[in-house]
Amino acid sequence: MVKGKGPRKTQKKADLVPSPSPPPRPVVSEYSPPALVELARAIRLAVGALLDLADAAAEVISKRMEGRAD
């Protein structure tokens, strides 16, 4: 026997020790394209709202500038 090491396991002893089970895998949807479509739709709506806000702000600024020009 080598110093610091125990005796080797025989095949019978190795069979008695259960092998560690792998960690549970996350459940992944097989249909990722609909999720991507939903994400694209959400981004499109957000960008549209931002453009509407910017357009309204530009209109207010333009009207103020016209009032000062007179």
Phi and psi restraints in degrees (value plus and minus 20) as a CYANA .aco file:
   2 VAL   PHI    -104.0   -64.0
   2 VAL   PSI     124.1   164.1
   3 LYS   PHI     -81.8   -41.8
   3 LYS   PSI     109.2   149.2
   4 GLY   PHI      67.4   107.4
   4 GLY   PSI     -25.4    14.6
   5 LYS   PHI    -138.7   -98.7
   5 LYS   PSI     122.5   162.5
   6 GLY   PHI    -103.4   -63.4
   6 GLY   PSI     156.6   196.6
   7 PRO   PHI     -88.0   -48.0
   7 PRO   PSI     131.8   171.8
   8 ARG   PHI     -88.7   -48.7
   8 ARG   PSI     128.4   168.4
   9 LYS   PHI     -97.9   -57.9
   9 LYS   PSI     120.1   160.1
  10 THR   PHI    -101.5   -61.5
  10 THR   PSI     149.5   189.5
  11 GLN   PHI     -82.0   -42.0
  11 GLN   PSI     -56.6   -16.6
  12 LYS   PHI     -85.4   -45.4
  12 LYS   PSI     -63.1   -23.1
  13 LYS   PHI     -87.5   -47.5
  13 LYS   PSI     -56.5   -16.5
  14 ALA   PHI     -86.3   -46.3
  14 ALA   PSI     -53.2   -13.2
  15 ASP   PHI     -88.9   -48.9
  15 ASP   PSI     -46.7    -6.7
  16 LEU   PHI     -96.0   -56.0
  16 LEU   PSI     -43.8    -3.8
  17 VAL   PHI    -106.2   -66.2
  17 VAL   PSI      99.2   139.2
  18 PRO   PHI     -89.4   -49.4
  18 PRO   PSI     121.5   161.5
  19 SER   PHI     -95.7   -55.7
  19 SER   PSI     125.1   165.1
  20 PRO   PHI     -86.2   -46.2
  20 PRO   PSI     116.2   156.2
  21 SER   PHI    -100.5   -60.5
  21 SER   PSI     126.9   166.9
  22 PRO   PHI     -88.3   -48.3
  22 PRO   PSI     134.3   174.3
  23 PRO   PHI     -84.2   -44.2
  23 PRO   PSI     131.8   171.8
  24 PRO   PHI     -84.2   -44.2
  24 PRO   PSI     120.1   160.1
  25 ARG   PHI    -110.2   -70.2
  25 ARG   PSI     123.0   163.0
  26 PRO   PHI     -87.5   -47.5
  26 PRO   PSI     127.7   167.7
  27 VAL   PHI    -100.4   -60.4
  27 VAL   PSI     103.1   143.1
  28 VAL   PHI    -131.3   -91.3
  28 VAL   PSI     111.9   151.9
  29 SER   PHI     -88.0   -48.0
  29 SER   PSI     115.7   155.7
  30 GLU   PHI     -96.5   -56.5
  30 GLU   PSI     -38.0     2.0
  31 TYR   PHI    -126.8   -86.8
  31 TYR   PSI      52.1    92.1
  32 SER   PHI     -96.9   -56.9
  32 SER   PSI     -48.2    -8.2
  33 PRO   PHI     -76.1   -36.1
  33 PRO   PSI     -62.1   -22.1
  34 PRO   PHI     -80.2   -40.2
  34 PRO   PSI     -54.1   -14.1
  35 ALA   PHI     -85.4   -45.4
  35 ALA   PSI     -58.9   -18.9
  36 LEU   PHI     -88.1   -48.1
  36 LEU   PSI     -56.1   -16.1
  37 VAL   PHI     -84.7   -44.7
  37 VAL   PSI     -62.3   -22.3
  38 GLU   PHI     -83.6   -43.6
  38 GLU   PSI     -60.1   -20.1
  39 LEU   PHI     -84.3   -44.3
  39 LEU   PSI     -64.0   -24.0
  40 ALA   PHI     -83.2   -43.2
  40 ALA   PSI     -59.1   -19.1
  41 ARG   PHI     -85.3   -45.3
  41 ARG   PSI     -61.7   -21.7
  42 ALA   PHI     -84.2   -44.2
  42 ALA   PSI     -61.4   -21.4
  43 ILE   PHI     -85.2   -45.2
  43 ILE   PSI     -61.7   -21.7
  44 ARG   PHI     -81.1   -41.1
  44 ARG   PSI     -62.6   -22.6
  45 LEU   PHI     -84.8   -44.8
  45 LEU   PSI     -61.9   -21.9
  46 ALA   PHI     -84.5   -44.5
  46 ALA   PSI     -62.7   -22.7
  47 VAL   PHI     -85.9   -45.9
  47 VAL   PSI     -59.8   -19.8
  48 GLY   PHI     -81.3   -41.3
  48 GLY   PSI     -63.5   -23.5
  49 ALA   PHI     -84.4   -44.4
  49 ALA   PSI     -60.3   -20.3
  50 LEU   PHI     -84.5   -44.5
  50 LEU   PSI     -60.3   -20.3
  51 LEU   PHI     -86.4   -46.4
  51 LEU   PSI     -58.6   -18.6
  52 ASP   PHI     -82.7   -42.7
  52 ASP   PSI     -62.5   -22.5
  53 LEU   PHI     -84.0   -44.0
  53 LEU   PSI     -63.9   -23.9
  54 ALA   PHI     -84.8   -44.8
  54 ALA   PSI     -58.5   -18.5
  55 ASP   PHI     -84.3   -44.3
  55 ASP   PSI     -63.6   -23.6
  56 ALA   PHI     -84.2   -44.2
  56 ALA   PSI     -60.8   -20.8
  57 ALA   PHI     -85.1   -45.1
  57 ALA   PSI     -60.9   -20.9
  58 ALA   PHI     -84.6   -44.6
  58 ALA   PSI     -57.6   -17.6
  59 GLU   PHI     -84.7   -44.7
  59 GLU   PSI     -63.2   -23.2
  60 VAL   PHI     -82.5   -42.5
  60 VAL   PSI     -65.0   -25.0
  61 ILE   PHI     -83.7   -43.7
  61 ILE   PSI     -61.4   -21.4
  62 SER   PHI     -82.3   -42.3
  62 SER   PSI     -63.0   -23.0
  63 LYS   PHI     -85.0   -45.0
  63 LYS   PSI     -58.0   -18.0
  64 ARG   PHI     -85.7   -45.7
  64 ARG   PSI     -60.9   -20.9
  65 MET   PHI     -85.7   -45.7
  65 MET   PSI     -57.8   -17.8
  66 GLU   PHI     -84.8   -44.8
  66 GLU   PSI     -59.5   -19.5
  67 GLY   PHI     -84.4   -44.4
  67 GLY   PSI     -54.9   -14.9
  68 ARG   PHI     -95.6   -55.6
  68 ARG   PSI     -48.6    -8.6
  69 ALA   PHI     -89.5   -49.5
  69 ALA   PSI     -46.9    -6.9
